[in-house]
Amino acid sequence: MLVDSSRSVGENAAVGSAVGAPLVATDPEGGALTYTLSGGDGSFSIDAGDGQLRVAGSLAPGDGGARGATVRRGSCCAARSLH
């Protein structure tokens, strides 16, 4: 289960900037978790080990406005809109 997963970042954030705090997820069986992104337009990346979202591309308003991506951990997924 992903916990506290809403994130936003300003449109002028530099590539590499953190998007809020790392995502937090729990595995009811206590297993190790990895995070991946799917969908989206390449504007964001995620650290597979700690769940930290980062800006990976331009977020300028002329480049499309609000962005979204799906964060996956283990076999569960949850769609999250990132602005």
N, C-alpha and C positions, 0 to 999 in steps of 0.2 A: 504494500500500500504506500503510495506517495503521500507525504505529509507536507503541509504548508507549501504548496507548489505554484502559487501565483507569483509571477515575476513581471517587472517592467523595467525599461531603460530608456533614457532620453535619445532622441533622434540624432544628436550630435556625439554620441558615445563613440570613442575610438575603437578600432579593431583591437581585440584582445581584452577589452574591458569586461569585468565581471558583471553579470546580470543578477543582482541581488546575492543573497547567500546561497551556498550549495543546496540543491534539492536533498531532501531527507526521505528515505524509504526504509521500510522494515521488512524483513523476511520472517514470517512466523516460525520457521524452522531454524532460524539463526544462521542461515547460509550466507556466503559472500554475495554481494550484489555488484552488477555492472550496469552502467547507464549508456543508452544510445539515443540518437535522434533519428526520426524518419519524417518524411514529408518536408514541408518548408521550402525555402528558396536559397538556402545556404547562408542566410544572415546570421545564424547562430551555430555554435559548436558546444559540445559537452565533454567534460572530463569523465572518461569511463569509470574511473575509480572513486571519485569523490562527489560526482553529480554537479560540479560547478558549471553553470552555463556561461558562455562568453560570446561577445559580439565577434562574428567571423567575416562580416561584409558590411557594406554601406547601409545605413538606416535612414539616409536623407529622405525627406518627404517626397521629393520628385522621383524616388526610386520605388514607389509602391505603397507607402503608408504602413498600416499595421501588418505585422508578420505573425505567423503561427508555425508550430511544429509539434510533433508528438514525441514525448519522452517515454522511453521504454526501459524497464528494469526487469530482469529475469524474464518470466513468462507473462507478466502483466503489463498493461500499458494504460496510459491516461493521456488524453489530449489536453494540451495547455496552450492557451493563446498568449503570445509574448508580444508586447507593444514596445 
